[in-house]
Structure formats: structure tokens, C-alpha cells
């Protein structure tokens, strides 16, 4: 121990602390649109949070350096990982308006598919610069003088560092009000963007590691839940004049990033890209789906539509598929309701089956079979590098319905219109858009071309179901607006229009008469009950609750609340009571003891 270079080790530790502080500042800059000035202002205003965060990264650096045995290489590893995390946070914020959450990391196992999805989001120039910097650092790693630290000291560093990191994470999951007040920290879980902006990336990210999906409502108990469930089980069934000779096929078609771009007021189009939809919506029930998301998180819209549970009650940034449902053995849904009535349930998604844990979630919801791109090796892609087309997905769905020997629920989630909007990816652009900035023209015209292809696929689907022998109803909607460059929406004046930025086309089509009454703006949680009403099926008690909510607040979203004809600014006492009932039941089914399940989802119930 006599030759241990304590002075050099001291300087090394000081250097690691400086790097830790710098890394913490960089991650905060990423949460502030890579604005260095704003990051410095945040640092001075939240100095204790900043220093504690820097100390956290110091211990991470110390642990990695001690394990690797090379100060420069260990530091490089942590810095590169930190740079990637910060870049991902920055890009996600710009694309969807939401920061990076812990459960987003589950998508790392889909690295290949994520690369395809995010292709074009990062400039090749910046990638080249990053590679040059990494190469230079690696070169210097082998040229710089080595700092040799005895193994016993390194082992001590590892133990202390791991204890510090675990302690920090445990601290963030607890309730230490005096300490949190001392460092000016408050977990703003109900508004995650502000949570990251105010508390810093590290504190917000760590707090979300132990964040509950939904808070337990006041007064939750078996007697309270049972009383609510029985109230709605005794409610009358919605009136319907439909009388079908046999149970109808039901098909959901949730189309990736599909919205009506002709609604953007500042642009004009050389032709109507959605000619079929605009014609058909006049003669069939139609309106808009009010998406709880913007630019991403498709699984959350799917969660609402399949379960009837609303994202309105869940914590900001939640993804139930990844945080909760994947851990369950079952969950009541439209799938389980229809299965109890003799249906077969099929899921179709022409992309990787593990995305959002669909391969594990679908069986929990009750699906009999899941067809993914692995099963569609010969499916049409408009270009070799494009996604499987909507037309190919629709044709696969029609084949399934044609070959079905029993009533079928088929849930289709498409991929064709997913980012990136690279010119030529889905063939040549045939629709010209005027009024858009020159630097955004190719991007917008490419997206519009994609939606034109979807419109054609939907026209084909409408024609095809007419020849099916079994009554069949199709519900088509877009899951959320696309992650177009933000200034496209700014130019259109949509930055201050929360309702429009969350509305996508909603269309009901059938091979039997379902009328043509307007649907208005509807949350995805209410699509299932609406289908049951249009087809004359008996509502399960849970759907009676949803219909009550739908009649009062058909658009239920954290972004905006809507009635049948207007945006709701204030809720009545009756509406608040209704939402309290809905919240209590949702908590019970999703995070509670499921006292209400046997009452709201009876196993034997006729059609």
C-alpha cells in the first residue's frame, strides 16, 4: 500500500465528480429542449437537487470505473450511455411532448425495430461527430497514463457506490417530506413534463421507478365497490331497434398515426386524399376519436378501446400494458365479454409481436390467436424498406373473417403510417400540398400520401365485408396524430387547440343497416359499448356504466373534456359523481381486489 498514488487518486475522484455534475446538467438540458441557458437557470434555482444528482452520477461513474479497472474507459461508458439517454429524452419530448419514462426502456429489446421506426430522427452528421469523438476518447484511453488503484480499494468503491445508488432509488420511492422540502423537491407525478422540468431528469425518472399506476380512491372497500357495481348491473339496457338473426362479426381497425390532414386550415391539397372516408362518413355513423395521446404511445389507445378503462384516471406517462397488465393472469375486456358469448377472438398486428408486450398482453386479455409480421412473411410492402401496408393488413383480416366458422372479434392494429415520413417510403407522392414551408413540404406530402393509401384500403375493406355471409361491423379510427415536425402544427395554428390535436377520424361500417347518426367526439373507452348498441347486443353491466359516462362526457381526456356538442369547462355534481364511480371501478379492476368483476362481467350472458 506504500506505493498507492493517493494524490492521483484524489484528482481522479475530483474529476469523476466534475463529470457527474456535467452529466446531470446535460440530462436536464435534454429535458429543456437542449437549451443550455435554461439548464443553467434551473441549476441555480434547484442547486441542492442538482448537487445530489451530480453526486449520484459520481457514484455510478465510480462503480463502473472500479469494475472496468480503467478510469478513462469506465468514464467513456457512462458518458456514452448518458448521452444516449439524454438524446432519447430530447427526441421523445419533441416527437410526443412527453419525456422518457423507465418503462420506455423495455423497448430496448426491440432495438432493431426501434431503429427502423426512428430512422431519420437523428442527423447523420451528428452521428458521425459522435463516432469521431468516441474514437478519439478510445484512442486517448490507451495513450493516457494509467491510474492504478489496488483491488481492495476498488472493491470498496464498488460496494459504497452500489449502496449509494440503491439508497437514492429507495429514497425516491419513500415519503421523506422534511428532506424533500429541504432540497426543494416535490414529486409532480400528475404532470410529468413539469416533473422533469422542475425536479430534473434524474429525480423524476427515479421517482417513476416506484410510481403507482393509479391512486387508490378515498373510501375504497368491498362494500363501496359492490354497491356501485350493483347499481349499474340493475340499470336498463340501451334501447336498440336492431334485430340480427345471428351474432355479428366485430372488427376493430386502429390505424397508426392516422388523422385527417385536410382539417389543417392553412394548407390546400391538389386532391382529396381521403375521398372514400369523406364520402362514407355522410351515410354511416361517424365522428372523431378523442385520443389520450399525441404522436405516440399507441398501446394506451388500444388499452382503452379493448378494456373500456380510461387513461384519464391513470398517472401521467403511464403505459398499462408494460407497467401492469403484463403481470396479470387475466383482465376483463371486450375480448372476454365476447368470448363468453361464443366468439373467437383474433389479434392482427403487422409488426414485431413483442412491441408493448403484445405477445404477452393479448393472451391475458383473452385473444385466442395473435398474428404478427413474423406470420406474414409474404405480406405486401409498398417498398422493400417500408412497413407492411394497410392494404395487405386489411386483406389478411378479410381472409380471417371469410374462413371463420363462428362469430369473430378481430382486432387489427396497422403500421403503415408510422414515422419516419421519408419521401418514397410508400411510393411516389401523388398529392401536392400548398401553403406549407418548403423545408416541410416533402414530409407533409409523404404523410398525406400514406393516408391516401389507407383511405384506399378502407374502401377495399368496405366493399369486401359486403360479400361476407355473417353480419359484420367494422370500427375504424386513428390512434393519435402523427409526430410531424412541430412547426407544421404551429403554422396551422393548432398549438392552442387541444381538442383538434387529439381528434382522429372515427368511422363505423357494416354490411347491414346501422343508420347514419353522427357519433360526435368519442373516447376510445366508449367504442365497445357503442358497437354493442349499434348491433343490438345486450350490454354487460360494465358497459352500462360506460354508456352512462359516454352520454354525459363522451370525450374523456386529460387534455380536454367534451359533452355531446361542446368542450366542457366545468363538471356538474352529477358528472363528478359519475366519474367517481368510474374511477372506483377502474381502480378495483386494474389495481384493487376486483370485487366488482363477478357483478360487472357475468360469465353467462346472452347476446
Secondary structure, DSSP 8 states (H G I E B T S, - for coil): -TT--HHHHHHHHHHHHHHHHHHHHHHHHHHTTT-HHHHHHHHHHTHHHHHHHHHHHHHHHHHHHHHHT-HHHHHHHHHHHHHHHHHHHHHHHHHHS----GGGGGGGGGHHHHHHHHTTSS-HHHHHHHHHHHHHHHHHHHHS------HHHHHHHHHHHHHHHHHHHHHHTS--HHHHHHTT----TTSHHHHHHHHHHHHHHHHHTT--SS---TT--HHHHHHHHHHHHTS---------SS--EEEEEEETT---GGG-TT-EESS-TTHHHHHHTTSS-EEEEE-S-SSS-HHHHHHHHHH---GGGS-TT--HHHHTGGG-S----HHHHHHTTT-EEEEEESS-TTGGGHHHHHHHHT-SEEEEGGG-TT--BSSTTS-B-HHHHHHHHHHHHHH-SS-EEEEEE--TT-S---TBTTB-----EESS-HHHHHHHHHHHHHHHHHHHHHHHHHHHHTT-SS-EEEEEEESS-----HHHHHHTT-TT-TTGGGEEEEEEEESS-------EEEEGGGHHHHHHHHTT----HHHHHHHHHHHH-SEE-SS-EE-SSSB-SS--HHHHHHHHHHHHHHHHHHTS--TTHHHHS-SS---
